[in-house]
Amino acid sequence: MRYLVTGGLGFIGSAFIRLLAAERPEVEIVNLDAMTYAANPANLASIAENPRYRFVKGDITDPAAVTTAIGEGVDAIVNFAAETHVDRSILDPEAFLRTDILGTHTLLEALRERRIARYLQVSTDEVYGDVESGESLESSPLRPRSPYSASKAGGDLQVLAYRTTYGLPVLITRGSNTYGPYQYPEKLIPLFVTNLIDDQSVPVYGDGLQIRDWLHVEDHARGILCVLERGELGEVYNIGGGNPRTNLDITHRLLAGCGRSFESHVRHVADREGHDRRYAISSAKAHALGWRPEIEFERGLEATIAWYREHESWWRPLKSGEFLAYYQRQYAHR
Ligand code: TYD
């Protein structure tokens, strides 16, 4: 068995590759990654020398790179490659359209030309848009409201259209907000933890009462593997953590974990444009396949804070250069 994993140097993709390497010794792994700002070879340092692992540098929008990565053939493609940060999509939408829509299209075309048993598109609960009450089902309408979520929804719709039109063997997972080790420090949890370790303030958008459903990255990776192996072709599966928390709740936990006070370290800043208030999904369909999140949230968050404390050498180099320019652009005017 050989799997092509795209975006495998990123946060969730690298967790998936580490899981495959540990638990599926029969699977060879090819990792196609464009090495954009959020990719980090250090995420896979533990398996770089593994003889069943091969790295190909390339962009999923480039058909030649995809052909090289597929090589003699693969049994499955799992597409993690994406631009993922909502705030960046508000500043520069174009990269999101390119990777998340055109890149998906390039992979689907490769799937159309070859015999590949399964294609899994890693998507997000953000495609359902703001959920005022209740929970989104896989059949709920897509109402994306940011350039990021609209691009991801565009990818999902391409995948489903290729199922209907060409009968391709596709699956989609829609995960909830993911946290854990190796997450690039632009997202809420790693940004706040690393700022607090450095005795800097943390910027809470608006009233901080927005709700996200938190999922540990290792549970997310296991959910994707479960759907890849057991999901029904043509189907969509929500992968939710079942841990709805307000951003203020998360902020309080991170402050406590880092020994900082709310008064001295929280800065209330202007809200994100078009900020989705709440995401909530039902994961009953994935549960029926046998997947359940296993990492209890409070324990997972504590372990994550400890990981960032113990791995300054991983994140400190990231909070320089490109990141500082972005941080300035994103937060200075707030
Ligand atoms: P984020 O990690 O960017 O994920 P997403 O927008 O995809 O859910 O943000 C999670 C929540 O935290 C979201 O409601 C926005 C909020 N947030 C802040 O309040 N301040 C910040 O600096 C960031 C990055 C996020």
Boltz pocket constraint, residues with backbone or C-beta under 6 A from the ligand:
constraints:
  - pocket:
      binder: B
      contacts: [[A, 84], [A, 85], [A, 86], [A, 87], [A, 126], [A, 177], [A, 186], [A, 187], [A, 188], [A, 189], [A, 191], [A, 203], [A, 204], [A, 205], [A, 206], [A, 210], [A, 211], [A, 212], [A, 247], [A, 272], [A, 276]]
      max_distance: 6.0
